[in-house]
């Protein structure tokens, strides 16, 4: 499976402002994932994979199909509207970057509060479906736990990176561009955070359509 953590719009956007070291070419998903894991994480992931392979299908019953796609769309819309609000509405004229930073941190908190339960809800829905989807839900839970420390360390650094961009544009006399770029960055962060949920929703949708 060919994939890249560096292919997300968020990474490309920030990389365009402050180019990072290029990744080695030809690395597959497992190799890139290995860069994020230590030995203990790798052991936990291997143990989880063994448990997932040993899982059995959940008993099927007359259940109402979950409206995960609608829930995902609603969460995306709510957070996108929050991002669209002007952080400078009640700020002092000379407040500088502070209102943007405070708003970014607040939006990250809102994303955590909304997307975390939504992801858990999606896993619960898959856990009552086929064996394949139940295994996918278990794998997603393990990956979230294994990668939590890394993501919790990286995502809070984004407001500081945007502060550097604010400074660059101010020095170049192009600060009027910052509001649009700030919102682009927040929307890209939103999509990055929603990606696991979107993947679970897509998997359930595909199985419902194929009937397998």
N, C-alpha and C positions, 0 to 999 in steps of 0.2 A: 504494500500500500504506500503510494507516494503522497506525502502531505508535508506541510511545513508550518511550524509555529510562526515563522516570519512572513507568511503569505497573507496574514490577516490585514484588512484595511487599516486597523489601528496601528500596527507596526509599520506599515508602508507610510502612513501619514506622518508619524513621529520621525521615522527614518529620513523622510524628505527634509525635515527641518534640522536634524542633527544626525547625519549618516552614522550608522553603527558598523562594527566590524563585520565583513561579509562572512556568511556561514560556508563551511566546506561543501562543495558541490557533490551531488550524488548520494546524499544521505537520505535514507528512507525514514518512515515515521518512527519505527522502533529505535533507530539510532538517534534521532532527534529527541525522542522521549527520554532516552538514556541520559542525555545531558542534564535533564531536570531531576533525575532520581539518584539517591545515594544507595548504598548497599542494603540498608534496612528497608527502604522503600521498595526496592526490587524484590526482596524476599516476601514482603507483604503482598505485592502484586502477584507474585507467583502462587502464593498460598490461596489468594482469592480466585485466581484462574482455576486452580484445582477444585475448589469448592463449587465454582460456577459450572464446571463440566459435570460435576456429580449431582447437580440439581435436577429435580424432576418437575414436570409441568404442573402448574396449579390447577386444581379442579375447575372445570368450566361450569358456569351457571347462567341463569337468565339475568344478565347485567345490562344496565343502560350504558350505551357507548359513551365514553368520556368526551367532553368537548374541549380537548386539549388545544386544538388549533385556535379555537375562539379565545381560550384563556391566554394563549401566547400572544395573539394579536391585540387583545385588550391590554396586557401588560406592556407591550411595546408602545402602544398608543399613549398610555398614561405617562410613561417615562419620557417619551418623545415630547409631549406637551410640556412636561416639567423642564426639559432642556431648552425649550423654545422661549421660556420666560427670561426677561431681561434682568441680569444680576445687578445692573447699575440703576435700577428704578428708584431705589431708596438710598443710594450711596452718595457720599460727598463727592463734589467735582474732582478733587485731588486725591481720591482714595487709591489710585493706582491699581495694582493687581489684586489687592486684598479682597474686594467683593467677588471677583472671579474665583479665587481660591476657595473662599468660604462656600460659594455656591457649588463648586465642583465637589467638595467634600460632602456637602449635604446631599447632592445627587448620588454620589457613591453609596451613601447610607441608605437612600431610598431604593437603589438597585439591589442592595444586599437584602433588604427587608422584603422586597417583592419577588425577586427572582429565586431566592433560596427555597421558599415554600413551593413555588411553582415547579421547580425542578424535582422536588420531592414528590409532589402530586403526580407529575408525569411518570416517575419511576413506579409509584404505586399502581398507576393504571397499567403499565406494561407488566407489572408483577402478577396481574390477574389474567394475562393473555396467554400466548403460546410459550412453549419452553424457550424458544429462541429469543423472544422479547423479554422474558423473565431473566435470561442470562445477560442480555444487554443492559437491563436495569441494574443488575448486580454489579456488572463491570463499571457502569457509570458511577455508581456509589463509591466503588473502590478508588477509581481514578480521582474523583472529587476529593476524597480524603487524603490520598497520597500527594496530590498536587496543591492542597490547600495552603500549606506553609509558603510555597513559592509564590502563588498568586497573591496571597495576603501581604507578601513583602513587596511585590512589584506594582500592584495597582495603586496603592497610596502614593507612589512616586510620580504619578502622572500629573498631578497639579503643579509639582515643582518643574517638570519638563515644560509644561505650558507657560509657566512663569518665564522661563528662558526665552520662549518664543515671543512672549509679550515684550520682553526687553529688546529682542532683536528688531521687532517691528517698530518699536518706539524710537530706537536709534536710527532706523532707516527712514523715519518720517512716514511710515505706512501703518500706523496703529489702527486706522479705520478698518483694516482687514481683519483685525484680531477677533472680533465678535463672531464672524462667519467661521473662522478657523477653529475657534474654541468650540462652537456647536458641532462642527464636523468631527472634532476629536471626541466629544462626548457621545455623539451618535455611534461612532465607531467602537467606542468602549462598550456602549450598550449592546451592540450586535455581538461583540466578543463574549460578553457575559451571557447572552441569550443563546449562543451557539449550541451548547450542550442540550438545552431544552428543545431547541429547534430540531436537533438530530433525533431525539427521542420521539418527538411528534411526527417527524417524517417517517421513522421506522414503523410506528403504529399505523400511520396512514397507508403506507405501502402494503403492509400485511392485510389491512382491511380490504384493500382494493383487489389484491390477488387471492385472498381467501385462504392463505397458507399459514 
